Amino acid sequence: MASEEEVAAGLLDWINSLSVAPPVSAITDLTDGHILWKVLQRIDALSFPGSLPENATNTSQWIPKWTNLKHIYDALSIFLIEECAQRLPLPSGAPDLKAVAQHSSHHDTIALLKLLIVAAINCNDRIDFLTDMQHLDISTQSVLMATAQEADEDDPPDIGETEESKPRSSESAHSPIEVQHPPRTMERSKLGIDSDLASEERLGRVLADNNRLAHEKRDIEHQLDDAYGRYERLQSSLERTQEELKETNERLTAVLAGRGEGPNRQDKQVDSVIAGLESRAIAAETELEELRKANELLKVRVERTQKLQDDYDEIKIDRDRLSRKANAADKYRQKLEASANIEKENESLKEKITELQTQIRQSDIHSISTSDLQREIDEYRRLLPSIEQERHELNEMKKRLEMDFYTLEVRYHDSAEQLQRSQQTVEDLLGRLRDYENATSPTAVAQVDQSVQEDLDKSEIELSAAETKLSATLVTDDNIDSVESGISDDELRAIMSALRSQAQAGNASEREVDMRTQKKLLVAVKRGRSKNKELIDHIRKQSELIHHLQDQVNNLSPPSTLKEERSLTLKPMPEDSSDQPHILQTSDTNPQLEVALRKITNLERELRLMTSAWYAQQKQIASGGVGMAGALRVRNGVEPRSFLGKQRRLVDAVALGGTGA
């Protein structure tokens, strides 16, 4: 028996002799199925139309090769069963297409090539193929002969069995597909393909089979129509022949009865006609029998087709069910997505609700604050008339103070003129005193001195009163300059900021504080006036004490020094010492007198300071900003540098209700 290498070489030699493709040198070149498909189209182009489903040329993937080989095997099996009346599988066994595609199995490839040899030997053009095979090598011819003998081992010996095997073969026309289902199913289970993929693959295969069967059904229907037509024609010819035979029998009967002419000649004609008719009747019956057999075969095929149609309907039902399941799954997925979107919308709505609640709380707070502001506005409206009244009173007070200022200024000028007159009078008196000293006696001098002393006392009293008025009203000229120079830059800034803040004050509480401060300041001004009156009284008392002390000094001094004391006592004040107090200068002053003079000096200085502070307060009251300015000066922890600033701070503290300590 030949080995597999020899068989493979013989089969490749036969394929190369067909010249359907480039020469094949190895059996592995046939695993993609393209050359095998070209060989099948060379055998019968009508039975193997189209092309392969996959283009698996020069690829390392075996799945496309496997698909092409399955397509080739299915078409070849149908061709062998229907056209060649060949039983499958062959005694050598069915080829493993997966092994051919995946591992290029020589044994399975040789089994597949043997099926091609059987198809070529049993096709319609088998004479041409057999003639070509005779021109091949002896080894190739022996391989092809062995393949043909292997295929003929199971053929039936007689015609009856062959005819019986035809419907059997027709019934098993699709048996290769059904036989191959279990191993393919096992292979799919081995590959781990899920049921959906398996059903889709089965559906595709059934659709392909259904299309092929539809084509075959149409061909069979055409053949059946032709057979029915031939049957009707033969039936009509049979009826016509039977009528002619009946007429011939009648004529024959008439001839036999002696009624015909030329019986011999007519007998010969009748015999020839009868023989022709009998031959035609036999041919018609034979053809009719063949048509009956073909009709039975077509019925079997129609039943098979109906069975496949039922399978196709079941698969379609399964497909519809799977599609409904897929649609249901898609709907569930859409519902899940919609639920997820709804969850997101719920989260966003919760956030919006939280924001709205926050806004509502803020709006409540704003409404509460608005109501509070409305109440404050109502309070401001209620306080506005009283503020206007107080402002009117302050303006009236300002006018009165201005009138007092003008009155005091007039008094100041009068006092200055009176002082000049007093000085002139003193000079006149001094001249008269010199004249008296030169022309009178001591007694007369004493009398004159006594009269002069009285005049001097009166003049000094008037002078002290004028000085008191002058110190009380001395708010212009030098005192104004000293007041303005005594205010520091910080105090000016505080006063300006206080005025701005008072102008920009927007709530009732600050205005009420300013009004209270102004009221307290008015009370403090009244107290200051009373204190000024007390100080004036105290100064008068001190002046009287001074005069009393001067009298004592004059009484204690000797007469010889009286002239010098008087001259020194009545010496006028120098012009450049206007800011210093008026004191008596003596050469031999008593310690008690010095203490009294120092006390007088301090009191005069304090009086001037109180006067300047009172003037500053009156000026601030007139400008309307004393409340805030005083409050700022009290609140600020900055200590004023000048002595006048310190005194003003002390006066402001007393005016605002504090202690003057």
C-alpha positions in Angstrom: 0.0 0.0 0.0 1.3 3.5 -0.9 2.4 5.8 1.9 0.9 9.2 2.6 3.7 11.0 0.9 3.2 9.1 -2.3 -0.6 9.7 -2.2 0.0 13.4 -1.5 2.5 13.7 -4.4 0.0 11.9 -6.8 -2.9 14.2 -5.7 -0.7 17.3 -6.1 0.4 16.1 -9.6 -3.3 15.8 -10.6 -4.2 19.3 -9.2 -1.2 20.8 -11.1 -2.4 19.1 -14.3 -5.7 21.0 -14.2 -3.8 24.4 -14.5 -6.3 26.3 -12.4 -3.6 28.0 -10.3 0.1 28.3 -10.0 1.9 25.0 -9.4 1.5 23.7 -5.9 4.7 22.3 -4.4 3.5 21.4 -0.9 0.2 20.2 0.6 0.2 23.0 3.1 -0.5 25.4 0.3 -4.0 24.0 0.1 -5.1 24.8 3.7 -6.6 28.2 2.8 -9.1 26.6 0.4 -8.7 28.9 -2.6 -7.0 26.4 -4.9 -9.5 23.7 -3.9 -12.4 26.1 -4.7 -10.9 26.8 -8.1 -10.6 23.0 -8.7 -14.3 22.6 -7.8 -15.3 25.4 -10.2 -13.3 23.6 -12.9 -15.3 20.4 -12.1 -18.7 22.0 -12.2 -19.0 25.8 -12.3 -22.8 25.8 -11.8 -22.7 23.7 -8.6 -19.9 25.9 -7.1 -20.8 29.5 -7.9 -19.4 32.6 -6.3 -16.4 32.9 -4.1 -15.3 31.9 -0.6 -16.6 33.8 2.4 -13.2 34.6 3.8 -10.0 36.0 2.1 -7.6 33.8 4.1 -4.6 34.0 1.7 -1.2 34.3 3.5 -2.6 34.8 6.9 -1.5 33.3 10.2 -5.1 33.1 11.6 -6.7 29.7 11.2 -10.4 30.7 11.8 -10.8 32.2 8.3 -9.2 29.1 6.8 -11.5 26.9 8.8 -14.6 28.9 7.6 -13.5 28.5 3.9 -12.9 24.8 4.4 -16.3 24.3 6.0 -17.9 26.1 3.0 -16.0 23.9 0.6 -16.9 20.7 2.4 -20.6 21.5 2.6 -20.8 22.4 -1.1 -18.8 19.3 -2.1 -20.9 17.0 0.1 -24.1 18.2 -1.4 -22.6 17.8 -4.9 -21.5 14.2 -4.2 -24.8 13.2 -2.7 -27.2 14.9 -5.2 -25.3 14.9 -8.4 -23.0 11.9 -8.1 -25.2 9.7 -5.8 -22.2 9.1 -3.7 -22.3 8.0 0.0 -20.4 9.9 2.6 -18.2 9.7 4.4 -15.7 7.5 2.5 -14.2 4.4 4.1 -11.0 6.4 4.8 -13.1 8.7 7.1 -14.3 12.3 7.0 -11.6 15.0 7.1 -11.0 17.1 10.2 -11.3 20.6 8.8 -10.1 22.3 12.0 -6.9 20.2 12.0 -6.3 21.1 8.4 -6.8 24.9 9.1 -4.9 25.0 12.4 -2.2 22.4 12.0 -2.1 21.6 8.2 -2.8 17.9 8.9 -1.6 15.8 5.9 -4.0 12.9 6.6 -7.1 15.2 6.7 -6.0 17.2 3.7 -5.5 13.9 1.7 -9.0 12.8 2.7 -10.4 16.2 1.5 -8.5 15.8 -1.8 -9.9 12.3 -2.3 -13.4 13.8 -2.2 -12.3 16.1 -5.1 -11.1 13.1 -7.1 -14.5 11.3 -6.5 -16.3 14.5 -7.7 -14.2 14.7 -10.8 -14.7 11.0 -11.7 -18.5 11.2 -11.3 -19.3 14.7 -12.7 -20.8 15.4 -16.1 -17.4 16.0 -17.7 -15.9 12.9 -16.3 -14.8 11.7 -19.8 -12.5 14.6 -20.1 -11.1 14.2 -16.6 -10.6 10.4 -17.2 -8.8 11.2 -20.5 -6.5 13.7 -18.9 -5.8 11.2 -16.0 -4.5 8.7 -18.6 -1.7 11.1 -19.6 -0.3 11.3 -16.1 2.4 9.3 -14.5 1.9 5.7 -13.6 2.3 6.5 -9.8 -0.3 9.2 -10.1 -2.7 7.0 -12.1 -2.3 4.3 -9.4 -3.2 6.8 -6.7 -6.2 8.0 -8.6 -7.3 4.4 -9.3 -7.0 3.5 -5.7 -9.1 6.5 -4.7 -11.8 5.5 -7.2 -11.8 1.9 -6.0 -12.2 3.1 -2.4 -15.2 5.2 -3.4 -16.8 2.3 -5.3 -16.4 -0.2 -2.4 -19.8 0.7 -1.0 -21.7 1.1 -4.4 -24.7 -1.3 -4.8 -24.2 -4.3 -7.3 -27.6 -4.1 -9.1 -29.8 -1.4 -10.6 -32.7 -2.0 -8.2 -30.5 -1.3 -5.2 -29.1 1.7 -7.1 -32.6 3.0 -7.7 -33.5 2.3 -4.1 -30.4 4.1 -3.0 -31.2 7.2 -5.0 -34.1 8.3 -2.7 -32.0 7.3 0.2 -29.1 9.4 -1.1 -31.5 12.2 -1.8 -32.8 11.9 1.7 -29.3 12.0 3.0 -28.4 14.9 0.8 -27.9 17.2 3.7 -26.7 14.5 6.0 -23.1 15.8 6.0 -24.3 19.0 7.5 -26.3 17.1 10.1 -23.5 14.6 10.7 -21.0 17.4 11.2 -23.2 19.2 13.7 -22.2 17.2 16.8 -18.4 17.5 16.3 -18.7 21.2 15.5 -20.8 21.7 18.5 -18.2 19.9 20.6 -15.5 22.0 19.0 -17.4 25.2 19.8 -17.8 24.0 23.4 -14.1 23.3 23.4 -13.3 26.8 22.1 -15.6 28.3 24.8 -17.9 30.2 22.4 -21.1 31.3 24.1 -24.5 30.2 23.1 -25.3 33.5 21.4 -22.4 33.2 19.1 -23.2 29.6 18.4 -26.8 30.5 17.6 -25.7 33.3 15.3 -23.2 30.9 13.5 -25.9 28.3 13.2 -28.3 30.9 11.9 -25.8 32.1 9.3 -25.2 28.5 8.1 -28.9 27.8 7.9 -29.5 31.0 6.0 -26.8 29.9 3.5 -28.4 26.5 3.3 -31.8 28.0 2.9 -30.6 30.2 0.1 -29.1 27.3 -1.6 -32.2 25.2 -1.1 -34.4 28.1 -2.4 -32.3 28.0 -5.6 -32.7 24.2 -5.7 -36.4 24.5 -5.0 -36.9 26.9 -7.8 -34.9 24.6 -10.1 -37.0 21.6 -9.0 -40.2 23.5 -9.5 -39.1 24.3 -13.0 -38.3 20.7 -13.6 -41.6 19.7 -12.0 -43.4 22.1 -14.3 -41.6 20.7 -17.3 -42.4 17.1 -16.1 -46.1 18.0 -15.7 -46.0 19.5 -19.2 -44.4 16.5 -20.6 -46.8 14.3 -18.7 -49.8 16.2 -20.1 -48.3 16.0 -23.6 -47.7 12.3 -23.2 -51.1 11.8 -21.8 -52.7 13.6 -24.7 -50.6 11.6 -27.1 -51.5 8.4 -25.3 -55.2 9.2 -25.6 -54.8 10.1 -29.2 -52.9 6.8 -29.8 -55.6 4.9 -27.9 -58.2 6.4 -30.2 -56.2 5.6 -33.2 -55.7 2.1 -31.9 -59.5 1.8 -31.3 -60.2 3.0 -34.9 -57.6 0.6 -36.2 -59.2 -2.3 -34.2 -62.5 -1.3 -35.7 -61.1 -1.3 -39.2 -59.4 -4.5 -38.5 -62.6 -6.0 -37.3 -64.3 -4.8 -40.4 -61.5 -6.2 -42.6 -61.7 -9.5 -40.9 -65.4 -9.5 -41.5 -64.8 -9.1 -45.2 -65.9 -5.6 -45.6 -62.6 -4.0 -46.4 -60.8 -3.7 -49.7 -57.4 -4.9 -50.2 -57.1 -6.7 -47.0 -53.5 -7.7 -47.4 -52.3 -4.2 -48.1 -54.4 -2.8 -45.3 -53.3 -5.5 -43.0 -49.7 -4.5 -43.6 -50.5 -0.9 -43.0 -52.4 -1.7 -39.9 -49.6 -3.9 -38.6 -47.1 -1.2 -39.2 -49.3 1.4 -37.5 -50.0 -0.9 -34.6 -46.3 -1.6 -34.2 -45.5 2.1 -34.2 -48.2 2.9 -31.8 -47.2 0.1 -29.5 -43.6 1.3 -29.6 -44.8 4.9 -28.9 -47.1 3.6 -26.1 -44.2 1.7 -24.5 -41.9 4.7 -24.7 -44.7 6.9 -23.3 -45.3 4.5 -20.4 -41.5 4.3 -19.8 -41.3 8.1 -19.8 -44.4 8.3 -17.6 -42.8 5.9 -15.1 -39.6 8.0 -15.1 -41.7 11.1 -14.5 -43.5 9.3 -11.6 -40.1 8.4 -10.1 -38.9 12.0 -10.6 -42.1 13.2 -9.0 -41.6 11.0 -6.0 -38.0 12.2 -5.7 -39.2 15.8 -5.9 -41.8 15.1 -3.2 -39.0 13.7 -1.0 -37.0 16.8 -1.7 -39.9 19.0 -1.0 -40.5 17.3 2.3 -36.8 17.7 3.1 -37.1 21.3 2.1 -40.1 21.7 4.2 -38.3 20.2 7.2 -35.4 22.7 6.6 -38.0 25.4 6.3 -39.4 24.4 9.6 -35.9 24.4 11.1 -35.4 27.8 9.6 -38.6 29.0 11.1 -37.6 27.7 14.5 -34.2 29.3 14.2 -36.0 32.5 13.1 -38.2 32.2 16.2 -35.2 31.7 18.3 -33.6 34.7 16.7 -36.7 36.8 17.3 -36.7 35.7 20.9 -33.0 36.6 21.3 -33.6 39.9 19.6 -36.5 40.6 22.0 -34.2 39.6 24.9 -31.5 41.9 23.5 -34.1 44.7 23.1 -35.3 44.1 26.6 -31.7 44.2 27.8 -31.2 47.4 25.9 -34.3 48.8 27.4 -33.1 47.8 30.9 -29.8 49.4 30.2 -31.5 52.6 29.0 -33.7 52.5 32.1 -30.6 52.1 34.3 -29.0 55.0 32.5 -32.2 57.0 32.9 -32.2 56.1 36.6 -28.6 57.2 36.9 -29.4 60.4 35.2 -32.4 60.8 37.5 -30.1 60.3 40.5 -27.8 62.9 39.2 -30.7 65.3 38.7 -31.9 64.5 42.2 -28.4 65.4 43.6 -28.4 68.6 41.6 -31.9 69.4 42.8 -30.9 68.7 46.4 -28.0 71.1 46.0 -30.3 73.7 44.5 -32.8 73.2 47.4 -29.9 73.7 49.8 -28.9 76.9 48.0 -32.5 78.1 48.0 -32.8 77.4 51.7 -29.6 79.3 52.3 -31.0 82.2 50.2 -34.3 82.0 52.1 -32.4 82.3 55.4 -30.4 85.1 54.0 -33.6 86.8 52.8 -35.1 86.4 56.3 -32.0 87.9 57.8 -32.2 90.7 55.2 -35.9 91.2 56.0 -35.1 91.4 59.7 -32.3 93.8 59.1 -34.6 95.8 56.8 -37.2 96.0 59.5 -34.6 97.1 62.0 -33.4 99.7 59.6 -37.0 100.8 59.0 -37.4 101.2 62.8 -34.2 103.2 63.0 -35.4 105.4 60.1 -38.7 105.9 62.0 -36.7 106.8 65.1 -34.6 109.2 63.1 -37.7 110.8 61.7 -39.1 111.2 65.3 -35.7 112.6 66.4 -35.4 115.0 63.5 -37.8 117.7 64.9 -35.9 117.7 68.2 -32.6 117.9 66.4 -33.8 120.8 64.3 -35.0 122.5 67.4 -31.7 122.0 69.1 -29.9 123.3 66.0 -32.1 126.4 66.0 -31.3 126.9 69.7 -27.6 126.5 69.0 -27.8 129.0 66.2 -29.5 131.4 68.5 -26.9 130.8 71.1 -24.2 131.4 68.5 -25.8 134.7 67.6 -26.0 135.8 71.3 -22.3 134.8 71.8 -21.3 136.8 68.7 -23.2 139.8 70.1 -21.4 139.3 73.5 -18.1 139.1 71.6 -18.8 142.4 69.8 -19.9 144.0 73.1 -16.7 142.8 74.9 -14.6 144.0 72.0 -16.1 147.5 72.4 -15.5 147.3 76.1 -11.9 146.3 75.3 -11.4 149.3 73.2 -13.0 151.5 75.9 -10.8 149.9 78.5 -7.7 150.5 76.4 -8.6 154.2 75.9 -9.3 154.5 79.6 -5.9 152.9 80.3 -4.2 155.4 78.1 -6.0 158.2 79.9 -5.1 156.7 83.2 -1.4 156.6 82.2 -1.6 160.2 81.0 -3.2 161.1 84.3 -0.5 159.3 86.2 2.2 161.2 84.2 0.4 164.4 85.0 0.2 163.5 88.6 3.9 162.6 88.6 4.7 166.0 87.1 2.6 167.7 89.7 4.3 165.6 92.4 7.7 166.8 91.3 6.5 170.3 91.3 5.1 169.8 94.8 8.3 168.3 96.1 10.3 171.2 94.8 8.0 173.9 96.2 6.3 172.7 99.4 7.2 171.8 102.9 7.2 168.3 104.5 3.8 168.9 106.0 2.4 170.1 102.8 4.2 167.4 101.1 2.6 164.9 103.3 -0.8 166.4 102.7 -0.1 166.5 99.0 1.2 162.9 99.2 -1.9 161.9 101.0 -4.1 163.4 98.3 -2.0 162.0 95.6 -2.0 158.6 97.3 -5.8 158.7 97.3 -5.8 159.6 93.7 -3.3 156.8 93.0 -5.4 154.3 94.9 -8.4 155.2 92.9 -6.4 155.0 89.7 -5.0 151.6 90.7 -8.5 150.4 91.5 -9.7 151.5 88.1 -6.6 150.1 86.5 -7.1 146.7 88.2 -10.7 146.6 87.1 -9.7 147.5 83.6 -7.1 144.8 83.6 -9.7 142.3 84.9 -12.0 143.2 82.0 -9.1 143.2 79.6 -8.0 139.7 80.7 -11.6 138.5 80.5 -12.1 139.8 77.0 -8.6 139.5 75.7 -9.3 137.0 72.9 -8.1 138.9 69.9 -4.6 140.1 68.9 -1.9 138.5 71.0 -4.2 136.0 72.9 -5.8 134.8 69.6 -2.3 134.3 68.2 -1.2 132.4 71.3 -4.4 130.2 71.2 -3.9 129.4 67.5 -0.2 128.7 68.0 -1.0 126.5 71.0 -3.1 124.0 69.0 -1.0 121.2 67.7 -1.2 119.5 64.3 -2.7 116.3 65.8 -5.4 118.3 67.5 -6.2 120.1 64.2 -6.4 116.7 62.4 -8.6 115.3 65.1 -10.9 118.3 64.9 -11.2 118.0 61.1 -11.8 114.3 61.2 -14.4 114.9 63.9 -16.1 117.4 61.7 -16.1 115.0 58.7 -17.4 112.1 60.8 -20.1 114.4 62.2 -21.1 115.4 58.6 -21.1 111.7 57.5 -22.8 110.4 60.6 -25.7 108.1 59.4 -27.3 106.6 62.5 -29.3 108.0 65.3 -27.1 106.6 68.0 -24.1 108.8 67.0 -26.3 111.8 66.7 -27.8 111.2 70.1 -24.2 110.9 71.5 -23.3 114.2 69.9 -26.4 115.9 71.3 -25.7 114.6 74.7 -22.1 115.8 74.5 -23.2 119.2 73.4 -25.7 119.4 76.2 -23.0 118.4 78.7 -20.7 121.0 77.1 -23.4 123.7 77.5 -23.6 122.8 81.2 -19.8 122.9 81.4 -19.8 126.4 79.8 -22.3 127.6 82.3 -20.2 126.2 85.1 -17.2 127.9 83.5 -19.0 131.2 83.5 -19.8 130.8 87.2 -16.2 129.8 87.9 -15.1 132.9 85.9 -17.3 135.0 88.1 -15.9 133.4 91.2 -12.3 134.0 89.8 -13.1 137.6 89.1 -14.3 138.0 92.7 -11.3 136.2 93.9 -9.0 138.5 91.9 -10.7 141.5 93.3 -10.2 140.3 96.8 -6.5 139.6 95.9 -6.2 143.1 94.5 -7.6 144.5 97.7 -5.1 142.4 99.6 -2.4 143.8 97.5 -3.4 147.4 98.2 -3.6 146.6 101.8 -0.1 145.2 101.8 1.1 148.3 99.9 -0.5 150.4 102.6 1.3 148.4 105.2 4.6 148.8 103.3 4.1 152.5 103.0 3.3 152.8 106.7 6.4 150.8 107.7 8.8 152.6 105.3 10.7 155.8 106.5 9.7 159.1 105.0 13.1 159.4 103.2 12.4 156.4 101.1 8.8 157.3 100.4 9.6 159.1 97.3 11.7 156.3 95.9 9.0 153.7 96.7 6.3 155.8 95.1 8.4 156.4 92.1 9.1 152.7 91.9 5.5 151.7 92.7 4.0 154.1 90.1 6.5 153.1 87.4 4.6 152.3 84.2 4.8 148.8 82.6 7.2 148.4 79.7 5.8 147.8 76.3 7.7 144.6 75.6 6.4 142.9 78.8 2.7 143.0 78.0 2.3 139.3 78.7 3.9 139.5 82.2 1.8 140.4 85.3 1.8 143.9 86.8 3.8 143.6 90.0 5.5 146.1 92.4 9.3 146.3 92.4 11.1 147.3 95.5 14.6 147.0 96.7 14.0 145.7 100.1 10.8 143.6 99.7 9.3 141.7 102.5 9.1 137.9 102.1 5.4 138.0 102.7 5.1 140.6 100.0 7.0 138.4 97.6 4.7 135.4 98.3 1.7 137.6 97.7 3.1 139.0 94.4 4.0 135.4 93.2 0.5 134.3 94.0 -1.0 137.2 92.1 1.2 136.4 89.1 0.0 132.8 89.1 -3.6 133.8 89.4 -3.3 136.2 86.5 -1.7 133.5 84.3 -4.4 131.0 85.3 -7.0 133.6 84.4 -5.5 134.2 81.0 -5.4 130.4 80.4 -9.0 130.0 81.4 -10.0 132.9 79.2 -8.3 131.4 76.2 -9.8 127.9 76.9 -13.2 129.5 77.2 -12.8 131.3 73.9 -11.7 128.0 72.2 -14.8 126.3 73.6 -17.0 129.1 72.4 -15.4 128.9 68.9 -16.0 125.1 68.7 -19.6 125.5 69.9 -20.1 128.1 67.1 -18.6 125.7 64.5 -20.8 122.8 65.8 -18.0 120.2 66.2 -17.1 120.5 69.9 -18.8 117.3 70.8 -16.9 115.0 68.5 -13.6 116.9 68.8 -13.8 116.8 72.6 -14.7 113.1 72.5 -11.8 112.4 70.2 -9.4 114.4 72.3 -10.5 112.5 75.4 -10.4 109.1 73.7 -7.1 109.6 72.1 -4.3 108.5 74.3 -1.8 111.1 72.8 -0.8 113.6 75.5 -0.6 117.2 74.2 2.9 118.7 74.2 2.1 122.4 75.0 1.0 123.7 78.3 -2.0 125.4 76.7 -3.0 122.0 75.1 -2.8 120.3 78.5 -5.1 123.0 80.0 -7.5 122.6 77.2 -7.6 118.8 77.6 -8.3 119.4 81.3 -11.1 121.8 80.6 -12.6 119.4 78.0 -12.5 116.6 80.5 -14.4 118.7 83.0 -16.9 119.8 80.4 -17.6 116.2 79.4 -18.5 115.2 83.0 -15.0 114.1 84.2 -13.0 115.3 87.1 -10.6 118.1 86.9 -8.0 116.5 89.1 
